[in-house]
């Protein structure tokens, strides 16, 4: 599926939904946290997670290669905006 490997632009969440992290920007490419102490986590599950991690890395490499110019442009724009907000 070609569409799912596209760059997803970060979105700013409304104030009540923001996490306690220092940045209000959330992305859709974050992997969920996994509780390895959970009783459902077993050796087979661990191997499954490794395979999924390798798939995530492969997808990330593909996205970075395909959309590197767009990613750099967005990051640079955000840096300029943040610098302007910090030092008006």
Secondary structure, 3 states (H helix, E strand, C coil): CHHHHCCCCCEECCHHHCCCCCCCEECCCCCCCCCCCCCCCCHHHHHHHHHHHHHHHHHHHHHHHHCHHHHHHHHHHHHHHHHHHHCC
